[in-house]
């Protein structure tokens, strides 16, 4: 199975290998990976460090490993990474229908701002 197929089938259908590769290669992005003891990739997450804000680009957990705390741990690590910058704002966008993500963000202190 090719990497692109793995992204689409085992994580989410919106993933595009080229976009992910561009983000990973961007010097202003930082990505972390959650792995099992057997080195299986269970999830990944990334931030983009902009001029005045750190933006969460994505938090993705393998479909078969969701609801096990992996997304929460990835978000906690992104928060730690963002605190290593000189910026005071950590921002993200989330689909208003993605209740699990919204609940996770609220659990870790994010506030909803509508534009």
C-alpha positions, 0 to 999 in steps of 0.5 A, spaced: 500 500 500 502 506 498 503 512 503 498 516 499 493 510 500 495 509 507 493 517 509 486 516 505 484 509 508 487 509 515 487 516 517 482 521 513 479 521 506 481 529 506 489 527 506 493 529 500 500 527 500 503 533 496 500 538 501 503 534 507 510 533 504 510 541 503 508 542 510 513 537 513 518 541 509 516 548 511 522 551 515 516 554 519 512 548 521 513 543 526 511 536 526 510 530 531 508 523 530 505 518 535 508 511 534 506 504 538 511 500 541 512 496 534 513 503 531 507 503 527 505 510 526 498 512 530 497 519 529 501 526 527 500 533 528 503 539 526 503 547 527 505 553 523 509 558 526 507 565 523 509 572 524 504 573 530 501 567 531 502 559 532 497 555 528 495 548 529 495 545 522 492 538 524 491 533 529 490 526 526 489 519 529 489 513 525 482 511 525 483 504 528 486 508 534 481 513 536 478 515 543 484 512 546 487 519 548 492 519 542 489 526 540 489 529 547 497 527 547 498 530 541 495 536 542 498 537 549 505 536 545 503 542 540 502 546 546 508 545 549 512 546 542 508 553 541 510 555 548 517 555 545 516 560 541 516 568 542 508 568 540 503 568 545 497 566 541 495 559 539 490 558 533 486 553 530 480 552 525 475 546 526 469 544 522 463 546 527 460 539 526 467 535 529 464 535 536 470 530 538 475 535 536 471 541 539 470 537 546 478 536 546 480 543 544 475 546 550 478 540 555 485 543 554 482 551 555 481 553 548 476 558 547 471 559 541 472 565 537 467 566 531 469 570 525 
